[in-house]
C-alpha cells in the first residue's frame, strides 16, 4: 500500500508557517546575528577594495532579515560605496515581506535592490541562456542548499562567479547537530521526493576538499524548543514535527510505529537535551566561507 505521507513542500503555505514557527522557537537567527556581528567584518574586509560599486548576490534571501544585517556590515566597512544587492528567492510571499522590511529600514540609500522570483537553478539556466556570467564581490547562501537538485554543481557554479577578492558564504546545519542524527537515521522514512535533500556542513566540506577549494569553517551553537512536540494534539508541536521531518501533517499520516520511534529519538542526547523541564533540539549551524 502506498504511504499517505507527503512532502511538506507540496504545501508551500504550511511550509512557510512551520518555517516561521521554527524561527520563533529557535535561536537560529540569534546565532547567525552573533556571527554577523563578530566574524563577518573580517570575512568581508577586502571584498570591495578599490571598487566604487560592490555587487552582492543573495541566494534564497527569504524575508531579508539576514540580508539587511550583512548589507549593514558591508556599508560599515565601505561607507558611501554603491551596493547592488540582487536577491534570488522563489517565494512571492517572502519577497513581499523582504520589500516591506526594506521600506521600513533607514540608511539604505546607497543600496540598489533587485529581486528575482526564481530558484538558484532557474537563475543559472537564465544566465546560461542569456550567455551572461556576471561576477560578484560577495555571494551568500543561507540555509538553502537543501532545496537544490545537485549540491556540488550548484556550489561550483556560484563559486565560478566570484571576483578575485570575493567570498562565498554558506550556512547549513552542522554535522554536530540533531538534524544529522535525525536525518541519517530516519531520512529514508520521510517522503522527500526530489524537493529537498539532507546536506550538512560536514557533507559540504567533504565536497570542497574533493574539489580542492579553500575555505574556513565556523561552528555556531543553536537550539530549538521542541517541548510542544510531546504534547498530544498541540498545534505548534504538530507544525514543528512537520518541519523536523519535512513531512506534511506528520502526526496524522505517519504510522504509529514510526511516530513512536521518532518521538523517542528526539528525546535522546544525540538530538536534544532536557533543561528546566523543556526539550531543546540541537540546531547547531556550520558557516563555510569559500575563497575564490
Residue pairs with C-beta under 8 A, 6 or more apart in sequence:
3 191
3 253
4 253
5 190
5 191
5 247
5 248
5 250
5 253
5 254
6 191
6 247
6 248
6 249
6 253
7 190
7 191
7 192
7 193
7 195
7 196
7 246
7 247
7 248
8 14
8 15
8 18
8 242
8 243
8 245
8 246
8 247
8 248
9 15
9 193
9 195
9 196
9 246
10 195
10 248
11 248
12 91
12 93
14 239
14 242
14 248
16 91
16 93
16 94
17 239
18 239
18 240
18 242
18 243
19 243
21 236
21 239
21 240
21 243
22 28
22 224
22 240
22 243
23 29
25 224
25 225
25 226
25 228
25 236
25 240
26 222
26 223
26 224
26 225
26 281
26 283
27 222
27 223
27 224
27 283
28 222
28 224
28 283
28 285
29 65
29 66
30 222
31 220
31 221
31 222
31 285
32 66
32 142
32 171
32 220
32 285
33 66
33 69
34 220
35 218
35 220
35 287
36 66
36 69
36 70
36 73
39 218
39 287
40 70
40 73
41 73
41 76
41 77
43 167
43 169
43 289
44 73
44 74
44 77
44 138
44 167
45 77
46 165
47 54
47 74
47 137
47 138
47 163
47 165
47 166
47 167
48 54
48 74
48 77
48 78
48 81
48 137
48 165
49 165
51 78
51 81
51 137
52 81
52 82
53 81
53 82
53 83
53 84
54 74
54 78
54 81
54 82
54 83
54 84
54 137
54 138
55 83
55 84
55 86
55 134
55 135
55 136
55 137
55 138
55 163
56 70
56 71
56 74
56 83
56 84
56 85
56 86
56 136
56 137
56 138
56 139
56 140
57 86
57 88
57 136
57 138
57 139
57 140
57 158
57 161
58 67
58 70
58 85
58 86
58 87
58 88
58 89
58 140
59 88
59 120
59 123
59 139
59 140
59 141
59 144
59 158
60 88
60 89
60 120
60 141
60 142
60 143
60 144
60 147
61 67
61 87
61 88
61 89
61 94
61 98
61 142
62 89
62 91
62 94
62 98
62 142
63 94
63 97
63 98
63 101
64 87
64 97
64 98
64 101
64 102
65 101
66 140
66 142
67 85
67 87
67 98
67 140
68 101
68 102
68 105
68 108
70 138
70 140
71 83
71 85
71 108
71 111
72 107
74 83
74 138
75 81
75 83
75 107
75 110
75 111
80 110
81 110
82 110
82 111
82 112
83 110
83 111
83 112
84 111
84 112
84 114
85 111
85 112
85 113
85 114
86 114
86 115
86 116
87 95
87 98
87 113
87 114
87 115
87 116
88 116
88 118
88 119
88 120
88 123
89 95
89 98
89 115
89 116
89 117
90 117
90 118
90 119
90 122
91 117
92 117
95 115
95 117
98 115
99 113
99 115
102 108
102 113
116 123
118 126
119 147
119 148
120 141
120 144
120 148
120 154
120 158
121 148
121 149
121 154
124 154
124 157
127 133
127 134
133 160
133 161
134 161
135 161
135 162
135 163
135 166
136 161
136 162
136 163
136 166
137 163
137 165
137 166
138 166
138 167
138 169
139 158
139 161
139 162
139 166
139 167
139 168
139 169
140 168
140 169
140 170
140 171
141 158
141 168
141 169
141 170
141 171
142 169
142 170
142 171
143 171
143 172
143 173
145 151
145 154
145 155
145 170
145 172
145 199
145 204
146 172
146 196
146 197
146 198
146 199
147 195
147 196
148 154
148 197
149 194
149 197
151 197
151 199
151 203
151 204
151 207
152 207
152 211
155 168
155 170
155 204
155 207
155 208
155 290
156 211
158 168
159 168
159 213
159 290
159 292
162 168
162 292
163 292
164 292
165 292
166 292
167 289
167 290
167 291
167 292
168 289
168 290
169 287
169 288
169 289
169 290
170 204
170 287
170 288
170 289
170 290
171 285
171 286
171 287
171 288
172 199
172 200
172 201
172 204
172 285
172 286
172 288
173 179
173 180
173 200
173 201
173 283
173 284
173 285
173 286
174 180
174 200
174 201
174 202
174 219
174 220
174 284
174 285
174 286
175 200
175 201
175 202
175 203
175 286
176 219
176 282
176 284
177 200
177 282
177 283
177 284
177 285
178 266
178 270
178 271
178 272
178 281
178 282
178 283
179 198
179 200
179 282
179 283
180 200
180 202
181 265
181 268
181 270
181 271
182 244
182 262
182 265
182 266
182 271
183 198
184 198
185 265
186 245
186 258
186 261
186 262
186 265
187 198
189 258
190 245
190 246
190 247
191 247
192 198
192 246
196 246
200 286
201 217
201 219
201 285
201 286
201 287
201 288
202 286
204 286
204 288
205 215
205 217
205 286
205 288
208 215
208 288
208 290
213 290
213 291
214 290
214 291
215 288
215 289
215 290
215 291
216 288
216 289
217 286
217 287
217 288
218 286
218 287
218 288
218 289
219 284
219 285
219 286
219 287
220 284
220 285
220 286
220 287
221 284
222 283
222 284
222 285
223 273
223 280
223 281
223 282
223 283
224 240
224 280
224 281
224 283
225 278
225 279
225 280
225 281
226 237
226 240
226 244
226 266
226 272
226 279
226 280
226 281
227 277
227 278
227 279
228 234
228 236
228 237
228 240
229 237
229 240
229 241
229 244
229 263
229 266
229 279
230 237
230 263
230 267
230 279
231 237
237 251
238 249
238 250
238 251
238 252
241 247
241 250
241 251
241 262
242 248
242 249
242 250
244 250
244 266
244 281
245 254
245 262
247 253
247 254
250 259
251 259
254 262
265 271
266 272
266 279
266 281
267 274
267 279
271 281
271 282
272 279
272 280
272 281
272 282
273 279
273 280
273 282
274 280
